[in-house]
């Protein structure tokens, strides 16, 4: 989708020829003498339109307004969350119509966070999965292909706009790969997607196959993959944004491209949703897509252990003991707790990179869904500074998480007579005991674990990947890089077009 940011007052928006115009109106709006102000005044006065977040009024052929279709959208107090809600509702009202372009105009002066939220909301609302649809299915793609954001002073919010565009590209890539069925997103295909990213600026990619992984000694990762006809892949992505010797932030994404549960097989209902079990890996791909766009001054490494978890005659069995890359032995009491087995070897591999920080991202436990639902991702981190930075990044990116405990007592259930550690404890506090298992392999560096089992996808009528937590991770990395990006610097230094307009695609 093409995006443009331009300086636009309400009187200019009223005169702008565009197939559709969305006017975002906050509480306390003070009308002026233009046609749009008059329209808002009449609509609020009659009670047909309320400025509370999500309130909509659609009109056609409004007097004194050049746009064919006008949608008034209430944004409440103008906070980013309410702007996002309003934009999603307004674009939803337009999506089924004939308009191919839309202009979104803020009736009041927005801050950068509101512009960021609006841009991401448009991109999110216009995404439609079509990769495996036939000709008829591809017709479902929305006609909206261009969006212009109009604000009183475009240059004042250009950096936030550019960050939103880069993040939107990353979110879209993450959604696209997580949405694909397992036969269209095998470990090999996931590796090819990573290699395609290496064609972008500052990104490199290395892919290890079964022989290389065996030579390294990743016994836990190999054990999960051994029941599948699809070969495993260990993907190493590198983004070089800082000096070569600067320690990287390492992102580890769980890449189980389909999870049957193995011998501890899952129930049949909704098993199709286990194609989303590589949501962590998809988010790492998405972050690297955003990094290539934003070019922050930081080094980042992405590690993706990718494989299927299948139940054939060679599959891992309950009670088997495997040896991890760290040398620790693991008794596998439940083969459906496979994500922690592939992650533990990737965490041990991360140690050789001498990282400044390691963050793993995984659709790890149903227990986290029970605890937090689909609103916040679960955050586990021994260090307060890292936890607070991730929490703040999530709030800023409208991609929130919630910190959960890591008390040593939670590890008691992982003790076993037959290995150094068991891969599961009891039913209670399942997301915490899973994190305690991972913590055993992350003692050599500053580490955090994001359990995205509740936030990586939606079920039911809205079934599909969300692209989370790409926004959170990109915001965190920008913060670690000092917040400035090459894209933002370029945009601020050289505005393009009349009124500082700048066109981009997401």
PALO-413453 format. One record per residue (C-alpha): residue number from 1; residue in three letters; x, y, z. Coordinates in steps of 0.001 Angstrom, whole numbers, padded with zeros to 6 digits. Layout:
N
[zake NUM 'ala' [X Y Z]]
...
% end
This chain:
506
[zake 1 'unk' [000000 000000 000000]]
[zake 2 'unk' [001247 003501 -000824]]
[zake 3 'unk' [001413 006018 002023]]
[zake 4 'unk' [001930 009763 001989]]
[zake 5 'unk' [002332 012278 004802]]
[zake 6 'unk' [001434 015872 004032]]
[zake 7 'unk' [000698 019137 005795]]
[zake 8 'unk' [-003056 019652 005604]]
[zake 9 'unk' [-005401 021978 007473]]
[zake 10 'unk' [-009144 021323 007645]]
[zake 11 'unk' [-009969 023951 005035]]
[zake 12 'unk' [-007387 022379 002694]]
[zake 13 'unk' [-008795 018916 003387]]
[zake 14 'unk' [-012276 020155 002455]]
[zake 15 'unk' [-010937 021313 -000914]]
[zake 16 'unk' [-008877 018164 -001570]]
[zake 17 'unk' [-010177 015922 -004348]]
[zake 18 'unk' [-010012 012379 -003021]]
[zake 19 'unk' [-012344 009372 -003351]]
[zake 20 'unk' [-012694 009155 000440]]
[zake 21 'unk' [-011897 011456 003334]]
[zake 22 'unk' [-011704 010396 006978]]
[zake 23 'unk' [-011765 013213 009516]]
[zake 24 'unk' [-010452 012235 012949]]
[zake 25 'unk' [-012207 014325 015585]]
[zake 26 'unk' [-011200 014420 019243]]
[zake 27 'unk' [-013207 015536 022284]]
[zake 28 'unk' [-013407 019294 022670]]
[zake 29 'unk' [-013131 020055 018956]]
[zake 30 'unk' [-013527 023787 018271]]
[zake 31 'unk' [-015065 024400 014801]]
[zake 32 'unk' [-013691 027109 012535]]
[zake 33 'unk' [-015157 028581 009365]]
[zake 34 'unk' [-014435 025760 006910]]
[zake 35 'unk' [-016922 023283 005439]]
[zake 36 'unk' [-015627 020296 007411]]
[zake 37 'unk' [-015893 022186 010702]]
[zake 38 'unk' [-019459 023047 009781]]
[zake 39 'unk' [-020202 019407 009021]]
[zake 40 'unk' [-018773 018272 012369]]
[zake 41 'unk' [-020701 020985 014206]]
[zake 42 'unk' [-024006 019937 012618]]
[zake 43 'unk' [-023353 016239 013167]]
[zake 44 'unk' [-022420 016587 016830]]
[zake 45 'unk' [-025205 019057 017456]]
[zake 46 'unk' [-027813 016656 016085]]
[zake 47 'unk' [-026434 013765 018137]]
[zake 48 'unk' [-025770 011699 015007]]
[zake 49 'unk' [-022033 011774 015658]]
[zake 50 'unk' [-020123 011399 018912]]
[zake 51 'unk' [-016422 012009 019318]]
[zake 52 'unk' [-015919 008992 021570]]
[zake 53 'unk' [-013402 006492 020171]]
[zake 54 'unk' [-014960 004401 017405]]
[zake 55 'unk' [-017903 006722 016789]]
[zake 56 'unk' [-018566 006974 013035]]
[zake 57 'unk' [-020755 008956 010680]]
[zake 58 'unk' [-020489 008372 006916]]
[zake 59 'unk' [-021812 010924 004430]]
[zake 60 'unk' [-021806 011309 000643]]
[zake 61 'unk' [-021648 014537 -001315]]
[zake 62 'unk' [-021253 016779 001733]]
[zake 63 'unk' [-021801 020465 000978]]
[zake 64 'unk' [-018598 022382 000362]]
[zake 65 'unk' [-016410 019247 000516]]
[zake 66 'unk' [-014624 018035 -002628]]
[zake 67 'unk' [-014290 014422 -001433]]
[zake 68 'unk' [-017044 012101 -002642]]
[zake 69 'unk' [-017241 010169 000628]]
[zake 70 'unk' [-016620 011607 004064]]
[zake 71 'unk' [-016346 009580 007253]]
[zake 72 'unk' [-016253 011398 010574]]
[zake 73 'unk' [-014429 009250 013133]]
[zake 74 'unk' [-014280 010009 016844]]
[zake 75 'unk' [-010920 009561 018562]]
[zake 76 'unk' [-012001 010398 022113]]
[zake 77 'unk' [-009122 011977 024017]]
[zake 78 'unk' [-006833 011553 020985]]
[zake 79 'unk' [-004585 008964 022638]]
[zake 80 'unk' [-002802 006505 020318]]
[zake 81 'unk' [-004987 003568 021386]]
[zake 82 'unk' [-008171 005496 020612]]
[zake 83 'unk' [-006789 006777 017330]]
[zake 84 'unk' [-006011 003206 016346]]
[zake 85 'unk' [-009548 002095 017222]]
[zake 86 'unk' [-011092 004966 015250]]
[zake 87 'unk' [-008961 004450 012147]]
[zake 88 'unk' [-009636 000699 012139]]
[zake 89 'unk' [-013383 001375 012275]]
[zake 90 'unk' [-013246 004041 009546]]
[zake 91 'unk' [-011172 001959 007141]]
[zake 92 'unk' [-013461 -000987 007839]]
[zake 93 'unk' [-016420 001151 006747]]
[zake 94 'unk' [-014654 002057 003493]]
[zake 95 'unk' [-013053 -001260 002594]]
[zake 96 'unk' [-016079 -002745 000870]]
[zake 97 'unk' [-016688 000323 -001266]]
[zake 98 'unk' [-015210 001458 -004586]]
[zake 99 'unk' [-012709 004002 -003209]]
[zake 100 'unk' [-009116 003228 -004167]]
[zake 101 'unk' [-007553 006034 -002162]]
[zake 102 'unk' [-008260 007646 001193]]
[zake 103 'unk' [-007111 010796 002956]]
[zake 104 'unk' [-007064 010788 006758]]
[zake 105 'unk' [-007109 014254 008272]]
[zake 106 'unk' [-006654 015120 011948]]
[zake 107 'unk' [-009107 017819 012963]]
[zake 108 'unk' [-006779 018815 015825]]
[zake 109 'unk' [-002995 018830 016060]]
[zake 110 'unk' [-001846 015233 016764]]
[zake 111 'unk' [001359 014157 018415]]
[zake 112 'unk' [003783 011719 016789]]
[zake 113 'unk' [002388 008763 018721]]
[zake 114 'unk' [-001086 009364 017262]]
[zake 115 'unk' [000324 009540 013723]]
[zake 116 'unk' [002254 006315 014364]]
[zake 117 'unk' [-000939 004618 015568]]
[zake 118 'unk' [-003002 005862 012612]]
[zake 119 'unk' [-000457 004692 010038]]
[zake 120 'unk' [-000195 001211 011521]]
[zake 121 'unk' [-003982 000971 011825]]
[zake 122 'unk' [-004464 001721 008123]]
[zake 123 'unk' [-001857 -000859 007116]]
[zake 124 'unk' [-003366 -003442 009452]]
[zake 125 'unk' [-006934 -002849 008254]]
[zake 126 'unk' [-005954 -003118 004588]]
[zake 127 'unk' [-003984 -006373 004884]]
[zake 128 'unk' [-005624 -009403 003276]]
[zake 129 'unk' [-003999 -012811 002963]]
[zake 130 'unk' [-004065 -014102 -000633]]
[zake 131 'unk' [-000926 -016274 -000994]]
[zake 132 'unk' [-002747 -019598 -001343]]
[zake 133 'unk' [-006071 -018355 -002725]]
[zake 134 'unk' [-007251 -018948 -006273]]
[zake 135 'unk' [-008452 -016309 -008706]]
[zake 136 'unk' [-011767 -015796 -006932]]
[zake 137 'unk' [-010087 -015451 -003557]]
[zake 138 'unk' [-007668 -012814 -004793]]
[zake 139 'unk' [-010645 -010657 -005735]]
[zake 140 'unk' [-011275 -010225 -002001]]
[zake 141 'unk' [-008249 -007930 -001714]]
[zake 142 'unk' [-009369 -004417 -000698]]
[zake 143 'unk' [-009509 -001762 -003400]]
[zake 144 'unk' [-007885 000802 -001110]]
[zake 145 'unk' [-004307 001108 -002350]]
[zake 146 'unk' [-003265 004634 -001337]]
[zake 147 'unk' [-003507 006479 001958]]
[zake 148 'unk' [-002575 010093 002699]]
[zake 149 'unk' [-002222 011279 006283]]
[zake 150 'unk' [-002879 014966 006653]]
[zake 151 'unk' [-001628 016861 009708]]
[zake 152 'unk' [-001108 020585 010337]]
[zake 153 'unk' [002699 020201 010388]]
[zake 154 'unk' [004032 017123 008588]]
[zake 155 'unk' [007688 017749 009418]]
[zake 156 'unk' [006961 017677 013153]]
[zake 157 'unk' [005812 014040 013008]]
[zake 158 'unk' [007789 012709 010060]]
[zake 159 'unk' [010051 010519 012189]]
[zake 160 'unk' [007067 008763 013778]]
[zake 161 'unk' [005490 008321 010349]]
[zake 162 'unk' [008670 006719 008967]]
[zake 163 'unk' [008941 004423 011982]]
[zake 164 'unk' [005336 003356 011485]]
[zake 165 'unk' [005959 002580 007817]]
[zake 166 'unk' [009006 000445 008586]]
[zake 167 'unk' [007157 -001350 011356]]
[zake 168 'unk' [004136 -001905 009102]]
[zake 169 'unk' [006311 -003620 006507]]
[zake 170 'unk' [007696 -005892 009205]]
[zake 171 'unk' [004278 -006687 010640]]
[zake 172 'unk' [002941 -007505 007186]]
[zake 173 'unk' [005809 -009927 006491]]
[zake 174 'unk' [005320 -011609 009861]]
[zake 175 'unk' [001588 -011985 009266]]
[zake 176 'unk' [002132 -013308 005772]]
[zake 177 'unk' [004450 -016132 006839]]
[zake 178 'unk' [002542 -017054 009981]]
[zake 179 'unk' [-000699 -017251 007984]]
[zake 180 'unk' [000675 -019666 005405]]
[zake 181 'unk' [-000335 -023320 005807]]
[zake 182 'unk' [002426 -025705 006818]]
[zake 183 'unk' [002863 -027143 003315]]
[zake 184 'unk' [003558 -023596 002080]]
[zake 185 'unk' [005815 -022674 005010]]
[zake 186 'unk' [008159 -025601 005585]]
[zake 187 'unk' [011489 -025088 007381]]
[zake 188 'unk' [013178 -024925 003979]]
[zake 189 'unk' [010727 -022281 002757]]
[zake 190 'unk' [011195 -020288 005944]]
[zake 191 'unk' [014941 -020364 005334]]
[zake 192 'unk' [014385 -019148 001771]]
[zake 193 'unk' [012332 -016245 003119]]
[zake 194 'unk' [015246 -015349 005407]]
[zake 195 'unk' [017695 -015582 002513]]
[zake 196 'unk' [015482 -013236 000508]]
[zake 197 'unk' [015832 -010665 003294]]
[zake 198 'unk' [019603 -010808 002792]]
[zake 199 'unk' [019088 -008947 -000474]]
[zake 200 'unk' [018119 -005886 001567]]
[zake 201 'unk' [020660 -003360 002906]]
[zake 202 'unk' [022888 -004390 005837]]
[zake 203 'unk' [021362 -007860 006209]]
[zake 204 'unk' [023185 -011189 005894]]
[zake 205 'unk' [021895 -014736 006255]]
[zake 206 'unk' [023377 -018164 006955]]
[zake 207 'unk' [021343 -021377 006897]]
[zake 208 'unk' [022484 -024585 008605]]
[zake 209 'unk' [021015 -027964 007676]]
[zake 210 'unk' [020850 -031302 009536]]
[zake 211 'unk' [024556 -032138 009113]]
[zake 212 'unk' [025753 -028791 010426]]
[zake 213 'unk' [023299 -028889 013333]]
[zake 214 'unk' [024426 -032413 014239]]
[zake 215 'unk' [028057 -031331 014115]]
[zake 216 'unk' [027306 -028496 016507]]
[zake 217 'unk' [025688 -030940 018937]]
[zake 218 'unk' [022162 -029514 019043]]
[zake 219 'unk' [020660 -032740 020329]]
[zake 220 'unk' [017443 -031219 021703]]
[zake 221 'unk' [016635 -029435 018448]]
[zake 222 'unk' [017440 -032550 016403]]
[zake 223 'unk' [015237 -034703 018607]]
[zake 224 'unk' [012150 -032593 017897]]
[zake 225 'unk' [012784 -032691 014140]]
[zake 226 'unk' [013509 -036413 013848]]
[zake 227 'unk' [009859 -037442 013401]]
[zake 228 'unk' [009277 -035284 010335]]
[zake 229 'unk' [009968 -035871 006647]]
[zake 230 'unk' [010815 -032164 006416]]
[zake 231 'unk' [014463 -031380 007164]]
[zake 232 'unk' [015249 -028931 009934]]
[zake 233 'unk' [016880 -025586 009270]]
[zake 234 'unk' [018814 -023370 011669]]
[zake 235 'unk' [018624 -019810 010353]]
[zake 236 'unk' [021082 -017078 011347]]
[zake 237 'unk' [020179 -013531 010261]]
[zake 238 'unk' [022517 -010592 010847]]
[zake 239 'unk' [021788 -006895 010663]]
[zake 240 'unk' [024906 -004705 010730]]
[zake 241 'unk' [023895 -001203 011745]]
[zake 242 'unk' [026774 -000383 014100]]
[zake 243 'unk' [030514 -000968 014330]]
[zake 244 'unk' [031598 -004544 013704]]
[zake 245 'unk' [032852 -005075 017256]]
[zake 246 'unk' [029700 -003792 018957]]
[zake 247 'unk' [027861 -006561 020811]]
[zake 248 'unk' [024557 -007490 019134]]
[zake 249 'unk' [021071 -007860 020450]]
[zake 250 'unk' [020061 -011436 019657]]
[zake 251 'unk' [016458 -012361 018850]]
[zake 252 'unk' [015570 -016062 019023]]
[zake 253 'unk' [012308 -017036 017327]]
[zake 254 'unk' [010613 -020403 017813]]
[zake 255 'unk' [010129 -021851 014327]]
[zake 256 'unk' [007895 -024908 014684]]
[zake 257 'unk' [006276 -024726 011271]]
[zake 258 'unk' [003639 -027258 012324]]
[zake 259 'unk' [003042 -028782 015729]]
[zake 260 'unk' [001000 -031964 016011]]
[zake 261 'unk' [002284 -032443 019556]]
[zake 262 'unk' [004333 -035425 018391]]
[zake 263 'unk' [003613 -038690 020194]]
[zake 264 'unk' [001818 -036618 022860]]
[zake 265 'unk' [-000548 -035700 020062]]
[zake 266 'unk' [-002928 -032773 020292]]
[zake 267 'unk' [-006733 -033077 019948]]
[zake 268 'unk' [-007994 -032749 016373]]
[zake 269 'unk' [-010219 -029652 016842]]
[zake 270 'unk' [-008318 -026477 015943]]
[zake 271 'unk' [-005104 -028362 015264]]
[zake 272 'unk' [-004955 -026447 011977]]
[zake 273 'unk' [-004029 -023400 014041]]
[zake 274 'unk' [-000722 -025039 014887]]
[zake 275 'unk' [000594 -023606 011617]]
[zake 276 'unk' [000879 -020442 013738]]
[zake 277 'unk' [003407 -022139 016045]]
[zake 278 'unk' [006192 -020432 014124]]
[zake 279 'unk' [004869 -017015 015125]]
[zake 280 'unk' [008103 -016278 016971]]
[zake 281 'unk' [010145 -017046 013868]]
[zake 282 'unk' [007793 -014957 011727]]
[zake 283 'unk' [008221 -012023 014094]]
[zake 284 'unk' [012007 -012243 013775]]
[zake 285 'unk' [011677 -012136 009977]]
[zake 286 'unk' [009393 -009129 010350]]
[zake 287 'unk' [011807 -007292 012629]]
[zake 288 'unk' [014622 -007731 010116]]
[zake 289 'unk' [012389 -006394 007345]]
[zake 290 'unk' [011772 -003315 009482]]
[zake 291 'unk' [015475 -002948 010332]]
[zake 292 'unk' [016362 -002854 006639]]
[zake 293 'unk' [013906 000017 006228]]
[zake 294 'unk' [014732 002040 009352]]
[zake 295 'unk' [018494 001388 009542]]
[zake 296 'unk' [019041 001985 013268]]
[zake 297 'unk' [022593 002181 014582]]
[zake 298 'unk' [022649 -001207 016281]]
[zake 299 'unk' [023780 -004765 015521]]
[zake 300 'unk' [021125 -007466 015659]]
[zake 301 'unk' [021307 -011238 015151]]
[zake 302 'unk' [018232 -013378 014574]]
[zake 303 'unk' [018287 -017102 015348]]
[zake 304 'unk' [015467 -019326 014098]]
[zake 305 'unk' [015460 -023063 014851]]
[zake 306 'unk' [012890 -024283 012298]]
[zake 307 'unk' [011352 -027757 012116]]
[zake 308 'unk' [008083 -029699 012326]]
[zake 309 'unk' [006915 -031721 015328]]
[zake 310 'unk' [005422 -034922 013885]]
[zake 311 'unk' [004526 -038403 015263]]
[zake 312 'unk' [006096 -041009 012967]]
[zake 313 'unk' [008075 -044140 013879]]
[zake 314 'unk' [011271 -042146 014422]]
[zake 315 'unk' [009638 -039504 016577]]
[zake 316 'unk' [010777 -038500 020027]]
[zake 317 'unk' [008968 -040518 022727]]
[zake 318 'unk' [007826 -039560 026232]]
[zake 319 'unk' [010557 -040651 028625]]
[zake 320 'unk' [013393 -040244 026114]]
[zake 321 'unk' [016477 -038415 027337]]
[zake 322 'unk' [018285 -036056 024927]]
[zake 323 'unk' [021513 -034088 025261]]
[zake 324 'unk' [021334 -030378 024525]]
[zake 325 'unk' [024060 -028206 023000]]
[zake 326 'unk' [024866 -026984 026520]]
[zake 327 'unk' [025646 -030550 027596]]
[zake 328 'unk' [022646 -030664 029934]]
[zake 329 'unk' [020471 -033752 029536]]
[zake 330 'unk' [016696 -033406 029287]]
[zake 331 'unk' [014019 -035983 030059]]
[zake 332 'unk' [011169 -035457 027625]]
[zake 333 'unk' [008017 -036131 029609]]
[zake 334 'unk' [005741 -034523 027024]]
[zake 335 'unk' [006658 -034262 023342]]
[zake 336 'unk' [004155 -031418 022957]]
[zake 337 'unk' [006511 -029241 025020]]
[zake 338 'unk' [008863 -029138 022057]]
[zake 339 'unk' [009291 -025388 021671]]
[zake 340 'unk' [011523 -025146 024722]]
[zake 341 'unk' [013666 -027967 023338]]
[zake 342 'unk' [014484 -026131 020116]]
[zake 343 'unk' [014871 -022809 021931]]
[zake 344 'unk' [017296 -024121 024542]]
[zake 345 'unk' [019837 -025095 021877]]
[zake 346 'unk' [019406 -021747 020124]]
[zake 347 'unk' [019957 -019925 023435]]
[zake 348 'unk' [023163 -021866 024004]]
[zake 349 'unk' [024278 -021020 020459]]
[zake 350 'unk' [023608 -017341 021202]]
[zake 351 'unk' [026290 -017373 023891]]
[zake 352 'unk' [029054 -017629 021277]]
[zake 353 'unk' [027863 -014345 019756]]
[zake 354 'unk' [028836 -012461 022951]]
[zake 355 'unk' [025493 -010643 022972]]
[zake 356 'unk' [024537 -007538 024898]]
[zake 357 'unk' [021013 -008935 025266]]
[zake 358 'unk' [019095 -012034 024162]]
[zake 359 'unk' [015303 -012062 023729]]
[zake 360 'unk' [013464 -015218 022733]]
[zake 361 'unk' [009993 -015047 021231]]
[zake 362 'unk' [007743 -018086 021225]]
[zake 363 'unk' [004164 -019289 021030]]
[zake 364 'unk' [005148 -021409 024002]]
[zake 365 'unk' [002317 -022222 026400]]
[zake 366 'unk' [-001454 -022446 026536]]
[zake 367 'unk' [-001059 -021456 030176]]
[zake 368 'unk' [-000028 -017958 029099]]
[zake 369 'unk' [-003226 -017680 027058]]
[zake 370 'unk' [-005218 -018574 030158]]
[zake 371 'unk' [-003301 -016023 032227]]
[zake 372 'unk' [-003273 -013045 029852]]
[zake 373 'unk' [-005634 -013836 026972]]
[zake 374 'unk' [-004968 -012104 023671]]
[zake 375 'unk' [-004285 -008622 025039]]
[zake 376 'unk' [-000749 -008773 026442]]
[zake 377 'unk' [002185 -011055 025701]]
[zake 378 'unk' [003856 -012716 028671]]
[zake 379 'unk' [007250 -011260 029630]]
[zake 380 'unk' [009836 -013047 031743]]
[zake 381 'unk' [013167 -011413 032579]]
[zake 382 'unk' [015506 -011773 035572]]
[zake 383 'unk' [016876 -008244 035073]]
[zake 384 'unk' [014713 -005244 035907]]
[zake 385 'unk' [016330 -002901 033382]]
[zake 386 'unk' [015608 -005156 030409]]
[zake 387 'unk' [012097 -005915 031650]]
[zake 388 'unk' [011294 -002229 032084]]
[zake 389 'unk' [012678 -001378 028634]]
[zake 390 'unk' [010520 -004051 026981]]
[zake 391 'unk' [007434 -003038 028950]]
[zake 392 'unk' [007905 000597 027926]]
[zake 393 'unk' [008523 -000368 024290]]
[zake 394 'unk' [005334 -002409 024238]]
[zake 395 'unk' [003264 000466 025591]]
[zake 396 'unk' [004751 002915 023087]]
[zake 397 'unk' [004168 000514 020180]]
[zake 398 'unk' [000606 -000412 021270]]
[zake 399 'unk' [001932 -003990 021486]]
[zake 400 'unk' [001892 -004493 025248]]
[zake 401 'unk' [003318 -007236 027432]]
[zake 402 'unk' [003079 -008077 031136]]
[zake 403 'unk' [005877 -009222 033409]]
[zake 404 'unk' [005425 -012565 035149]]
[zake 405 'unk' [007564 -014048 037943]]
[zake 406 'unk' [010696 -016194 037796]]
[zake 407 'unk' [011004 -017270 041443]]
[zake 408 'unk' [013393 -020198 041909]]
[zake 409 'unk' [010669 -022219 043633]]
[zake 410 'unk' [008869 -022596 040291]]
[zake 411 'unk' [011732 -024762 039021]]
[zake 412 'unk' [011146 -027498 041601]]
[zake 413 'unk' [008725 -029332 039319]]
[zake 414 'unk' [011386 -029693 036618]]
[zake 415 'unk' [013492 -032030 038734]]
[zake 416 'unk' [013790 -035645 037585]]
[zake 417 'unk' [015663 -038824 038604]]
[zake 418 'unk' [016708 -039594 035018]]
[zake 419 'unk' [018290 -036427 033581]]
[zake 420 'unk' [019519 -032997 034560]]
[zake 421 'unk' [016090 -031528 033973]]
[zake 422 'unk' [012612 -032507 032749]]
[zake 423 'unk' [010991 -030577 029939]]
[zake 424 'unk' [007717 -030042 031825]]
[zake 425 'unk' [006561 -029606 035400]]
[zake 426 'unk' [002973 -029955 036606]]
[zake 427 'unk' [-000153 -028206 035299]]
[zake 428 'unk' [000133 -025226 037625]]
[zake 429 'unk' [001941 -022061 036455]]
[zake 430 'unk' [002804 -023720 033141]]
[zake 431 'unk' [004056 -020555 031459]]
[zake 432 'unk' [006335 -019817 034417]]
[zake 433 'unk' [007837 -023320 034599]]
[zake 434 'unk' [008466 -023196 030838]]
[zake 435 'unk' [010339 -019934 031325]]
[zake 436 'unk' [012300 -021455 034219]]
[zake 437 'unk' [013358 -024274 031898]]
[zake 438 'unk' [014665 -021750 029349]]
[zake 439 'unk' [016413 -019738 032050]]
[zake 440 'unk' [018743 -022697 032692]]
[zake 441 'unk' [020228 -022088 029234]]
[zake 442 'unk' [020406 -018295 029455]]
[zake 443 'unk' [022595 -017708 032471]]
[zake 444 'unk' [025542 -016259 030534]]
[zake 445 'unk' [023789 -013104 029261]]
[zake 446 'unk' [021024 -010592 029892]]
[zake 447 'unk' [017908 -012477 028788]]
[zake 448 'unk' [014174 -012059 028359]]
[zake 449 'unk' [011468 -014439 027156]]
[zake 450 'unk' [008264 -013345 025416]]
[zake 451 'unk' [005447 -015897 025425]]
[zake 452 'unk' [003188 -014838 022545]]
[zake 453 'unk' [000852 -017847 022523]]
[zake 454 'unk' [-002130 -015574 023160]]
[zake 455 'unk' [-001147 -012630 020964]]
[zake 456 'unk' [000461 -014082 017807]]
[zake 457 'unk' [-002858 -014960 016174]]
[zake 458 'unk' [-006620 -014684 016492]]
[zake 459 'unk' [-009159 -017495 016249]]
[zake 460 'unk' [-012786 -017570 015151]]
[zake 461 'unk' [-014189 -015200 012534]]
[zake 462 'unk' [-011041 -013035 012688]]
[zake 463 'unk' [-008700 -016029 012374]]
[zake 464 'unk' [-005250 -015004 011286]]
[zake 465 'unk' [-001815 -013869 012410]]
[zake 466 'unk' [-001429 -010493 014119]]
[zake 467 'unk' [002266 -009846 013431]]
[zake 468 'unk' [002911 -009299 017124]]
[zake 469 'unk' [005337 -008600 018739]]
[zake 470 'unk' [007140 -006983 015782]]
[zake 471 'unk' [006069 -003517 016931]]
[zake 472 'unk' [007330 -004067 020477]]
[zake 473 'unk' [010687 -005437 019312]]
[zake 474 'unk' [011280 -002713 016721]]
[zake 475 'unk' [010487 -000033 019309]]
[zake 476 'unk' [012875 -001676 021792]]
[zake 477 'unk' [015697 -001866 019236]]
[zake 478 'unk' [015216 001763 018210]]
[zake 479 'unk' [015418 002716 021864]]
[zake 480 'unk' [018663 000776 022236]]
[zake 481 'unk' [019990 002587 019171]]
[zake 482 'unk' [019133 005974 020668]]
[zake 483 'unk' [015818 006250 018850]]
[zake 484 'unk' [017227 007788 015667]]
[zake 485 'unk' [017060 005985 012360]]
[zake 486 'unk' [018565 006643 008965]]
[zake 487 'unk' [015072 006789 007464]]
[zake 488 'unk' [013919 009422 009942]]
[zake 489 'unk' [017071 011519 009473]]
[zake 490 'unk' [016682 011428 005694]]
[zake 491 'unk' [012990 012328 005876]]
[zake 492 'unk' [013575 015230 008260]]
[zake 493 'unk' [016478 016611 006257]]
[zake 494 'unk' [014833 016562 002849]]
[zake 495 'unk' [011028 016826 002758]]
[zake 496 'unk' [009571 015953 -000615]]
[zake 497 'unk' [006846 017628 -002576]]
[zake 498 'unk' [004369 020402 -001816]]
[zake 499 'unk' [003635 020908 001867]]
[zake 500 'unk' [006409 018501 002844]]
[zake 501 'unk' [004608 015494 001393]]
[zake 502 'unk' [006517 012238 001163]]
[zake 503 'unk' [005245 009086 -000507]]
[zake 504 'unk' [006215 005633 000659]]
[zake 505 'unk' [004941 002109 000306]]
[zake 506 'unk' [004054 -000427 002978]]
% end
